[in-house]
Every structure is written in C-alpha cells, then in structure tokens.
C-alpha cells in the first residue's frame, strides 16, 4: 500500500451538513436565528409528538364500574333470601329503641296519630344514621317503607310503657274474676267448690279464617 492510500488527504471546506441542519435552515426566517437540533434530539421530539398507537385504559371502564356496583348491591341484599323480614329494625344505639310506626293509611297521613306518637316520645330516625336503608339522592330525611316509618325513643321510656301495659292487663283480668265470683244480691256466695267458677289462664292461638 502506498503512502497516499494510507494517509488520504483531508477534504477542504466545511463538513457536510446533516438533514436536521438543512431543514432548520430552510425554515429559518430572514434575520432570525434558529436553534439547530441534533439528529438524536429530532428523533426524541418526533417520538413525543407522535400519538401513541396503543389504546389507553379508560378510567370509566364499563366492566370495572359494573363490578364495583355489583359489590355494593350484594352488600345491601345479603344472601337474597326471600324469607328475610323487610321490617327488621337495625341495631339501635345504646340506650335507645327502634320501632316501625304507621306513617300513612291508604296513602293518607293521620295527624292525630302523629301527635300521639310525639307525646309518647317517638321521633323519626334520621336517614344519615342508616343511609343504606334509603336511596342515596339525599331527598329522604327519614326512613320509610310501605307506609311505615322507623322511629326511636329512649329505651327506659319503652320499658316504662310496657310495665304500664302489663299492669292494665292484669287489672282487667282481676276485674273479670271478681265479676264471675260475685253473686247477685240476696243469693248465696260462690265460695263452694261446686259453684265456684273454674277459671284457667293460658295462651292459645287465635284461629285465622281461610276465606
């Protein structure tokens, strides 16, 4: 190999320009400087500006939304047993008692009955205490179901009311026993075993008509 082939002479003049330099110069306005990017910077910018061909997973995916809603509904329905009592009261706070009370009768309210309930200490349970029992649109301040409303009062008042009802029932039984044992004026008493009324106390089911 000759000395000329081993050491080729250097090319005179400016080095050849790259494609990015030629493009930048062509787009350069007169009198304005343009920042010339390297080939790697041009490739990086093109990859950023180009829209992605892969579809992104939308946040409102209907299948994911359906799964979340199904989980909420299952939590409300439980085991979907047809024998569940729809008027089963939730657990009341300590010191309080829940009961369902009549709100309407044949679609009409009874103001006199509502006044009686208020006088006896009953007040409506707010929906915010058990939001799962009513729609979530916020238009239902109280918990209602088929003409009934869930009400509450202190448990000690309910205990007093039940004790008063028990006393009235026993007094009624005692009065009837006295009436049966009493004899008309001018007759003998009914203390003898042969004429004494036989009174038995117990609980029996009330027959329900089939018609």
C-alpha positions as CSV (number, residue, x, y, z in Angstrom):
1,X,0.0,0.0,0.0
2,X,1.4,3.4,-1.0
3,X,1.7,6.3,1.4
4,X,-1.1,8.2,-0.4
5,X,-3.6,5.4,0.2
6,X,-2.6,5.1,3.9
7,X,-3.0,8.8,4.6
8,X,-5.7,10.2,2.3
9,X,-5.6,13.9,2.0
10,X,-8.0,15.9,4.2
11,X,-11.0,17.4,2.4
12,X,-11.0,21.1,2.3
13,X,-14.0,23.3,3.1
14,X,-16.9,22.9,5.5
15,X,-18.1,19.4,6.6
16,X,-21.3,18.1,5.1
17,X,-24.5,19.2,6.8
18,X,-27.0,16.8,8.4
19,X,-30.6,16.5,7.5
20,X,-31.7,18.4,10.6
21,X,-29.4,21.4,9.8
22,X,-30.7,21.6,6.2
23,X,-34.4,21.5,7.4
24,X,-33.8,24.2,10.1
25,X,-32.0,26.4,7.6
26,X,-34.8,26.1,5.1
27,X,-37.5,27.1,7.7
28,X,-35.4,29.9,9.1
29,X,-37.0,33.3,8.6
30,X,-34.8,36.1,7.4
31,X,-33.0,37.9,10.2
32,X,-33.9,35.3,12.8
33,X,-31.7,32.7,14.4
34,X,-32.9,29.1,14.7
35,X,-31.6,26.6,17.3
36,X,-30.3,23.6,15.3
37,X,-31.1,20.3,17.0
38,X,-29.0,17.2,16.6
39,X,-30.3,14.1,15.0
40,X,-31.0,12.4,18.4
41,X,-33.0,15.4,19.6
42,X,-35.1,15.4,16.4
43,X,-35.8,11.7,16.9
44,X,-36.8,12.2,20.6
45,X,-39.1,15.1,19.7
46,X,-40.8,13.1,16.9
47,X,-41.5,10.2,19.3
48,X,-43.1,12.6,21.8
49,X,-45.2,14.4,19.3
50,X,-46.4,11.2,17.7
51,X,-49.7,9.9,19.2
52,X,-49.5,6.5,20.8
53,X,-50.9,3.7,18.8
54,X,-51.8,1.7,21.9
55,X,-55.3,2.5,23.3
56,X,-55.1,3.6,26.9
57,X,-57.4,2.0,29.5
58,X,-60.2,4.4,30.3
59,X,-60.9,5.2,33.9
60,X,-64.7,4.8,33.3
61,X,-64.3,1.2,32.0
62,X,-67.9,-0.1,32.0
63,X,-66.8,-3.5,33.2
64,X,-65.0,-2.2,36.2
65,X,-67.9,0.2,37.0
66,X,-70.3,-2.8,36.8
67,X,-68.2,-4.9,39.1
68,X,-68.0,-2.1,41.7
69,X,-71.7,-1.5,41.6
70,X,-72.4,-5.3,41.8
71,X,-70.4,-5.4,45.0
72,X,-72.4,-2.6,46.5
73,X,-75.7,-4.2,45.6
74,X,-74.6,-7.6,47.1
75,X,-73.7,-5.8,50.3
76,X,-77.3,-4.4,50.5
77,X,-79.1,-7.6,49.5
78,X,-77.1,-10.0,51.6
79,X,-77.9,-13.6,50.7
80,X,-81.0,-12.7,48.7
81,X,-83.2,-14.9,51.0
82,X,-86.9,-14.4,50.3
83,X,-87.6,-15.1,53.9
84,X,-85.8,-12.0,55.2
85,X,-88.1,-9.7,57.2
86,X,-88.2,-6.4,55.4
87,X,-89.3,-4.7,58.6
88,X,-86.4,-6.0,60.7
89,X,-85.1,-3.0,62.6
90,X,-81.3,-2.2,62.6
91,X,-79.3,-2.2,65.8
92,X,-80.2,0.8,67.8
93,X,-77.6,2.9,69.7
94,X,-77.1,2.1,73.4
95,X,-79.9,3.5,75.5
96,X,-82.4,3.8,72.5
97,X,-85.1,1.6,71.0
98,X,-86.3,1.3,67.4
99,X,-89.8,0.5,66.2
100,X,-91.7,0.8,63.0
101,X,-94.7,3.1,63.3
102,X,-97.6,3.9,60.9
103,X,-96.9,6.9,58.7
104,X,-99.8,6.7,56.3
105,X,-103.1,4.7,56.0
106,X,-104.3,4.1,52.5
107,X,-102.0,6.8,51.3
108,X,-103.3,9.4,53.8
109,X,-101.4,10.7,56.8
110,X,-103.1,10.7,60.3
111,X,-102.0,13.9,62.1
112,X,-103.7,12.9,65.3
113,X,-101.8,9.7,65.5
114,X,-98.5,11.5,64.7
115,X,-99.2,13.8,67.6
116,X,-99.9,10.8,69.9
117,X,-96.6,9.3,68.9
118,X,-94.7,12.5,69.6
119,X,-96.4,12.8,73.0
120,X,-95.2,9.2,73.8
121,X,-91.6,10.2,73.0
122,X,-91.3,8.7,69.5
123,X,-89.3,10.6,66.8
124,X,-88.2,9.7,63.3
125,X,-84.8,8.1,62.9
126,X,-82.7,10.3,60.5
127,X,-81.6,8.7,57.3
128,X,-78.0,9.8,57.8
129,X,-77.8,7.3,60.7
130,X,-78.6,4.3,58.4
131,X,-78.0,5.6,54.8
132,X,-78.1,2.1,53.4
133,X,-81.8,1.8,54.0
134,X,-82.9,4.6,51.7
135,X,-81.9,6.0,48.2
136,X,-78.7,8.0,48.1
137,X,-80.1,11.1,46.4
138,X,-80.5,12.9,49.7
139,X,-84.2,13.6,49.2
140,X,-85.4,11.4,52.1
141,X,-84.7,12.8,55.6
142,X,-86.5,9.9,57.3
143,X,-86.5,6.1,56.8
144,X,-89.9,5.0,55.4
145,X,-91.1,1.7,54.0
146,X,-94.6,0.8,52.8
147,X,-96.4,3.4,54.8
148,X,-94.3,2.8,57.9
149,X,-91.5,5.0,59.3
150,X,-88.7,3.9,61.5
151,X,-88.9,5.8,64.9
152,X,-86.9,5.8,68.1
153,X,-87.2,6.8,71.7
154,X,-85.2,6.2,74.9
155,X,-85.3,2.5,76.0
156,X,-86.2,3.4,79.5
157,X,-89.4,5.1,78.3
158,X,-90.3,1.9,76.4
159,X,-89.7,-0.2,79.5
160,X,-92.0,2.1,81.5
161,X,-94.7,1.8,78.8
162,X,-94.5,-2.0,78.7
163,X,-94.8,-2.2,82.5
164,X,-97.9,0.1,82.4
165,X,-99.5,-2.1,79.8
166,X,-98.8,-5.2,81.8
167,X,-100.4,-3.6,84.9
168,X,-103.5,-2.6,82.9
169,X,-103.9,-6.2,81.5
170,X,-103.6,-7.7,85.0
171,X,-106.2,-5.3,86.4
172,X,-108.6,-6.2,83.6
173,X,-108.2,-9.9,84.4
174,X,-108.7,-9.2,88.1
175,X,-111.9,-7.3,87.5
176,X,-113.3,-10.1,85.3
177,X,-112.5,-12.7,88.0
178,X,-114.4,-10.6,90.6
179,X,-117.4,-10.3,88.3
180,X,-117.5,-14.1,87.8
181,X,-117.1,-14.8,91.5
182,X,-119.7,-12.3,92.6
183,X,-123.3,-13.5,93.2
184,X,-126.5,-11.4,92.8
185,X,-127.8,-9.7,95.8
186,X,-129.9,-12.0,98.1
187,X,-128.2,-15.1,97.0
188,X,-125.6,-17.4,98.4
189,X,-121.9,-16.7,97.7
190,X,-120.0,-18.8,95.2
191,X,-117.2,-19.9,97.6
192,X,-118.3,-23.6,97.4
193,X,-116.2,-25.7,95.0
194,X,-119.3,-27.0,93.2
195,X,-120.5,-23.5,92.3
196,X,-117.2,-21.6,92.1
197,X,-116.3,-20.6,88.5
198,X,-113.4,-22.6,87.0
199,X,-111.0,-20.0,85.5
200,X,-108.0,-21.2,83.6
201,X,-105.2,-18.9,82.4
202,X,-103.1,-19.6,79.4
203,X,-102.3,-18.6,75.9
204,X,-104.0,-20.2,72.9
205,X,-103.6,-19.4,69.2
206,X,-106.4,-17.4,67.6
207,X,-107.9,-19.2,64.6
208,X,-107.5,-17.4,61.3
209,X,-110.3,-17.6,58.8
210,X,-109.3,-19.2,55.5
211,X,-111.6,-17.0,53.4
